[in-house]
């Protein structure tokens, strides 16, 4: 009998900044607690991303007590309260979604604007602002925070190992910004999973994750390269997009821990159909 396990947990408190690796963490209605609950926006309220600003990768995040700690080269550390922000309401845009968000603080805006070299604001998604998931893939009750579109991204260790063998490289899993990393399964086996259980939490995997240029950015240096997109274009391309990992939705809340057993409840045709 296969022994599939949850081998890593990651959250990304501020969208497109460095993530945090955890041993155990709570699952809330929007996904992992505090995952992408904050976001940087430009003067028009549009989300900011490593896609255009690779330097965002250099901002590190950490959790301690009731604070989110931020650090970046040449900057004094910045501490943010984990309590809900109560600043001005701002209409923030994530792709095609508009969300009512709260401004965090002028201090945070100045800190990020100085480091990134352009004006920006840090916003927070309060519980009363509900952002639904695309109804083509989700139930009416499914919601997410400031993620690109789904509460969770799942990747298996052996999928990365397969990709690294194709490239002849050793790229780290952090480049792909997963929330859930699974061990014990074959490479790309998750392409056929539809319903799984991790610990006591049930998940649906309705859609493969199409990839942009962010995995080409070295999270340690913010330098960009050509891989893994060259190899993904050769091995994982379908309908002019490349895919790596699976988006996931959760059916219940609770807590997950590294080492939790993963049960495959339902499978189906591979997505993408490679």
C-alpha positions as CSV (number, residue, x, y, z in Angstrom):
1,X,0.0,0.0,0.0
2,X,1.3,3.4,-0.9
3,X,2.4,5.7,1.9
4,X,1.6,9.3,0.7
5,X,2.4,12.0,3.2
6,X,2.2,15.8,3.6
7,X,6.0,16.6,3.6
8,X,5.9,20.4,3.6
9,X,3.6,23.3,4.4
10,X,4.1,26.8,3.1
11,X,2.2,30.1,3.5
12,X,2.8,33.4,1.9
13,X,1.3,36.1,4.1
14,X,1.9,38.9,1.6
15,X,1.2,38.0,-2.0
16,X,4.3,37.6,-4.1
17,X,6.8,38.0,-1.2
18,X,8.9,35.2,0.3
19,X,7.0,32.4,2.1
20,X,7.2,30.7,5.4
21,X,7.8,27.0,5.9
22,X,5.8,25.5,8.8
23,X,5.5,22.2,10.7
24,X,1.8,22.6,11.3
25,X,-0.8,25.3,10.5
26,X,-4.5,26.0,10.7
27,X,-6.9,25.9,7.7
28,X,-9.4,28.7,7.6
29,X,-12.3,29.4,5.2
30,X,-10.0,31.1,2.7
31,X,-7.1,28.6,2.9
32,X,-4.2,28.5,5.3
33,X,-4.6,31.1,8.1
34,X,-2.9,34.4,7.0
35,X,-2.0,33.0,3.6
36,X,-2.0,35.9,1.2
37,X,-4.1,38.0,3.5
38,X,-2.0,41.0,2.6
39,X,-1.1,42.4,-0.8
40,X,0.8,45.3,-2.3
41,X,-1.1,47.4,-4.8
42,X,-0.1,50.3,-7.1
43,X,-1.7,53.7,-7.3
44,X,-4.6,52.2,-9.3
45,X,-5.2,49.5,-6.7
46,X,-3.8,46.8,-9.0
47,X,-1.9,43.9,-7.3
48,X,1.9,43.9,-7.6
49,X,3.8,40.8,-8.4
50,X,7.3,39.3,-8.9
51,X,6.2,39.0,-12.6
52,X,7.1,42.7,-13.0
53,X,9.1,43.3,-9.9
54,X,11.4,40.3,-9.2
55,X,12.9,42.3,-6.3
56,X,9.8,41.4,-4.3
57,X,11.3,38.0,-3.8
58,X,13.9,39.5,-1.5
59,X,11.4,40.6,1.1
60,X,11.4,37.8,3.8
61,X,8.5,37.1,6.1
62,X,8.4,35.5,9.5
63,X,5.7,35.0,12.2
64,X,6.3,35.6,15.9
65,X,3.7,36.0,18.6
66,X,1.1,38.4,17.2
67,X,3.3,40.0,14.6
68,X,4.3,39.5,11.0
69,X,8.0,40.4,10.7
70,X,9.4,41.7,7.4
71,X,13.1,42.1,6.4
72,X,14.8,43.1,3.2
73,X,18.4,44.0,2.2
74,X,19.3,47.5,3.3
75,X,16.1,48.0,5.2
76,X,15.4,48.1,8.9
77,X,13.0,45.3,9.9
78,X,9.3,46.1,9.9
79,X,6.7,44.5,12.2
80,X,3.0,44.3,11.3
81,X,0.2,43.3,13.7
82,X,-1.6,40.1,12.8
83,X,-4.8,41.8,14.0
84,X,-7.2,42.9,11.3
85,X,-6.2,46.3,9.7
86,X,-8.7,49.1,10.2
87,X,-7.4,51.7,7.7
88,X,-9.2,53.2,4.8
89,X,-11.2,51.0,2.5
90,X,-9.5,50.5,-0.8
91,X,-10.8,48.7,-3.9
92,X,-8.0,46.3,-4.8
93,X,-7.8,44.3,-8.0
94,X,-6.5,40.7,-8.4
95,X,-6.6,39.7,-12.0
96,X,-10.3,40.1,-12.9
97,X,-11.5,40.3,-9.3
98,X,-12.2,43.5,-7.4
99,X,-12.0,43.2,-3.6
100,X,-12.8,45.6,-0.7
101,X,-9.5,45.8,1.2
102,X,-8.2,47.8,4.2
103,X,-5.1,50.0,4.1
104,X,-2.5,48.8,6.6
105,X,-0.4,51.8,7.5
106,X,1.5,54.7,6.0
107,X,4.7,53.3,7.6
108,X,4.3,50.0,5.7
109,X,3.5,51.9,2.4
110,X,6.7,54.0,2.8
111,X,8.8,50.9,3.7
112,X,7.8,49.0,0.6
113,X,7.8,52.0,-1.7
114,X,11.4,52.7,-0.7
115,X,12.6,49.2,-1.1
116,X,10.8,48.5,-4.4
117,X,11.6,52.0,-5.9
118,X,8.0,52.8,-6.7
119,X,4.9,54.0,-4.9
120,X,2.7,51.2,-3.5
121,X,0.3,50.5,-0.7
122,X,-0.1,47.5,1.6
123,X,-3.6,46.3,1.9
124,X,-5.3,43.6,4.1
125,X,-8.4,41.4,3.2
126,X,-10.7,41.4,6.3
127,X,-13.1,38.5,7.0
128,X,-16.1,40.5,5.9
129,X,-14.7,40.9,2.4
130,X,-15.6,37.6,0.6
131,X,-13.7,36.8,-2.6
132,X,-15.3,33.8,-4.3
133,X,-13.4,31.2,-6.4
134,X,-14.2,31.0,-10.1
135,X,-17.6,29.2,-10.3
136,X,-16.4,27.2,-13.3
137,X,-14.3,25.2,-10.9
138,X,-15.8,25.8,-7.5
139,X,-18.9,25.7,-5.3
140,X,-20.7,28.9,-4.4
141,X,-19.3,28.6,-0.8
142,X,-15.6,28.4,-1.9
143,X,-13.6,31.5,-1.2
144,X,-10.0,32.6,-1.2
145,X,-7.9,35.6,-0.1
146,X,-5.4,37.4,-2.4
147,X,-4.1,34.2,-4.1
148,X,-4.2,34.1,-7.9
149,X,-7.4,32.2,-7.9
150,X,-7.5,29.2,-5.5
151,X,-6.9,28.7,-1.8
152,X,-4.2,26.0,-2.2
153,X,-1.5,24.9,-4.6
154,X,-0.4,21.3,-4.3
155,X,2.9,19.9,-5.8
156,X,4.5,16.5,-5.3
157,X,8.2,16.0,-4.4
158,X,8.7,13.5,-7.3
159,X,7.1,15.9,-9.8
160,X,9.9,18.4,-9.0
161,X,12.4,15.5,-9.1
162,X,11.2,14.5,-12.6
163,X,11.4,18.1,-13.8
164,X,14.8,18.6,-12.3
165,X,16.0,15.5,-14.1
166,X,14.7,16.8,-17.4
167,X,16.5,20.1,-16.9
168,X,19.7,18.7,-15.4
169,X,19.3,21.2,-12.6
170,X,18.3,21.2,-8.9
171,X,15.7,23.9,-8.6
172,X,14.2,24.2,-5.1
173,X,10.5,23.7,-4.5
174,X,10.2,27.3,-3.2
175,X,10.4,28.5,-6.8
176,X,6.9,27.0,-7.5
177,X,5.3,28.6,-4.4
178,X,3.3,25.6,-3.2
179,X,1.2,25.4,-0.1
180,X,1.1,21.6,0.1
181,X,4.0,19.3,-0.8
182,X,3.3,15.6,-1.1
183,X,5.8,12.7,-0.8
184,X,5.5,9.1,-1.7
185,X,3.7,9.4,-5.0
186,X,5.1,9.0,-8.5
187,X,6.1,12.1,-10.5
188,X,3.0,13.9,-11.9
189,X,0.7,11.4,-10.3
190,X,-1.3,14.3,-8.8
191,X,-2.4,15.2,-12.4
192,X,-5.1,12.5,-12.0
193,X,-6.2,13.2,-8.5
194,X,-9.7,14.7,-8.1
195,X,-10.5,14.3,-4.4
196,X,-8.0,13.6,-1.6
197,X,-7.9,13.7,2.2
198,X,-4.9,15.1,4.0
199,X,-5.2,14.4,7.7
200,X,-8.8,15.2,8.5
201,X,-9.3,17.7,5.7
202,X,-10.9,16.9,2.4
203,X,-9.7,18.6,-0.8
204,X,-10.9,18.9,-4.4
205,X,-8.4,19.3,-7.2
206,X,-10.4,20.9,-10.0
207,X,-7.7,22.4,-12.2
208,X,-4.0,22.1,-13.0
209,X,-1.9,25.2,-12.3
210,X,-0.7,27.1,-15.4
211,X,2.7,28.7,-14.7
212,X,4.0,32.2,-15.5
213,X,7.6,33.5,-15.3
214,X,7.8,33.6,-11.4
215,X,9.5,30.1,-11.2
216,X,12.3,31.5,-13.3
217,X,13.2,33.9,-10.5
218,X,15.8,32.8,-8.0
219,X,14.2,33.5,-4.6
220,X,17.6,34.0,-3.0
221,X,18.9,36.6,-5.4
222,X,15.9,37.8,-7.5
223,X,17.8,37.0,-10.6
224,X,15.9,35.6,-13.5
225,X,16.8,32.8,-15.9
226,X,15.1,30.7,-18.6
227,X,14.3,27.5,-16.7
228,X,12.0,25.9,-15.8
229,X,9.9,27.4,-18.6
230,X,12.0,26.1,-21.4
231,X,11.6,22.5,-20.2
232,X,8.0,22.9,-19.2
233,X,7.3,24.2,-22.7
234,X,8.8,21.0,-24.0
235,X,7.3,18.5,-21.5
236,X,4.2,20.1,-19.9
237,X,2.6,22.3,-22.5
238,X,-1.1,22.2,-23.4
239,X,-3.2,24.7,-25.3
240,X,-0.3,27.2,-25.3
241,X,0.1,27.1,-21.5
242,X,2.5,25.2,-19.3
243,X,1.4,23.4,-16.2
244,X,3.0,22.3,-12.9
245,X,1.1,21.4,-9.8
246,X,-2.6,21.3,-9.0
247,X,-4.9,24.0,-7.6
248,X,-7.0,22.7,-4.7
249,X,-10.1,23.6,-2.7
250,X,-10.9,22.5,0.8
251,X,-14.2,21.2,2.1
252,X,-13.6,21.8,5.8
253,X,-11.3,23.6,8.2
254,X,-9.0,22.3,10.9
255,X,-5.3,21.9,11.2
256,X,-2.6,20.2,9.0
257,X,0.8,18.9,10.1
258,X,3.8,17.7,8.3
259,X,3.6,13.9,8.2
260,X,-0.1,13.8,7.8
261,X,-1.3,10.9,5.7
262,X,-2.6,11.6,2.2
263,X,-5.5,9.5,1.0
264,X,-6.5,9.5,-2.7
265,X,-10.3,9.3,-2.7
266,X,-11.1,9.9,-6.4
267,X,-9.1,10.0,-9.6
268,X,-9.9,11.0,-13.2
269,X,-8.3,11.8,-16.5
270,X,-5.0,13.7,-16.3
271,X,-5.1,17.4,-16.1
272,X,-3.6,18.7,-18.2
273,X,-4.2,15.8,-20.6
274,X,-0.6,15.1,-21.5
